[in-house]
């Protein structure tokens, strides 16, 4: 009878392979293009009064909302990538979270376009430009931080190997499967609520809250397979980073980019410290010091 680890691996690996196929990626891209064009067309029809009343109530009248829709589609794909990356490496999954945060900030910047007329004009003042700039600069700052973060990740010390590594990865694969179910259920719930209320409901903010709990669970699981202080501290620190990212998503304009950059700085500092000091800590444990 297959063990828990084998069942998790046998369920996760085919799904991961299917998602990473070139044909799947192309199909997802075509769906994104089709939905974006349908969104633009629907907005134009609504502007001309050609939609049924119920559908018109749910459809905006500014073409700029279609840009936000496009970024939302990309973010959904990135979140699924994040779920599949989780078993590979905690460090890589945190990096993917920052990539998603960058895209969310850029999406927020484009959201400010709804305050402009069509075509774009600054006749109404520079008010909407300031939060747009703040989000753009914040995304750029996080992007620079990601460069340092991934360089440090490449120079990280080797982790556990053998049976312990297989068991730890298999446990994270099971957690990823749970997150996929949660993601799908949350997407359906948010979609139904948005349609019934006529207003978009928060999605990524809620999912990042779920990620905080999943990160804490990874800390507890890792303690069974990687009991060393340096590994527990690193994983706990990354859980804190996820919390900071979640706070950035809930923060008001101008504060969110600052929190995002702060979270990036904590992740870079944590990775740098782990890369520099974990080998010596591990040696002390092995030497009985």
C-alpha positions, 0 to 999 in steps of 0.5 A: 500500500502506498505511503502518505509520501508516495500518495502526495508525490503521485498526485502532485507530480502529474498536476505539476507536469501538466501545468508546466507543459508548453501546450498548457502555457500557450492555452492559458495565454490564449485564454487570457488574450480572449478574456481581455479582448472580451472585456474590452468589447463588453465595456465598449458595448456598455458605453454604447448602451447595447448590453442587457440591464443585468449585464450592464450593471456588472460591466464598467464603462471605462476601458481602463478597467480592462487593463486591471482585468488583464493583470488579474489574469496574469496574477492568477497564473502567478499564484498557481505557479507559486503553489507549484513552486512551494515544494521545490524551495521555501526560498523560491516560493518567497521570491515568487511571492515578491514577484506577485507583489510587484505585479499587484503594485503595477496593477494598482498603478494602472487602476489609477487610470480610471480617474482619468478621462479617455483619452488620458488628460491631466486637466483634472489635476495631478492627484491620481498621478502621485499614487500611480508613481508610488506604486510604480517606484515601489514595484521597481524597488522590490524588483531590484531587491529580488535581484539581490535576493536571487543572487544570495539564494544561488550562493546558499548553503546546501540543505538536507539530503536523502530520506529526510529531504524526500519526506519534507518535500512530500509533506510540502507537496501535500500542502500544495495540493490543499492550497490548490483546493483552497485556491479553487474554492476561494476563486469560486466564492469570490466570483459568485460574490462579485457577480451577486453584489455587482462589485469586485471582492478581494481575492489576493489579500485573502489568499495571502492570509491563507499563505501565512498559515501555510508558512507557519505549518511549514515551519512546524513540519520543517522542525521534524526534518530540519531541526537545526536552529538556522533552518527553523529561524530562516523558515520562521523569518520567511513566514514573517516576510509573508505577513509583511507582504499581506500587510502591504496588500491591506495598506493604503496608498503610499504606505503599501509600496513602503511596506513591500520594500521593507518586506523585501529588505527583511528577506534579503537580510535574512537570506544574507545572514543564513548564507553567511552564518548557517554553515558555521552554526551547522559545524558547531552542532556537528562538533558538539559545541 
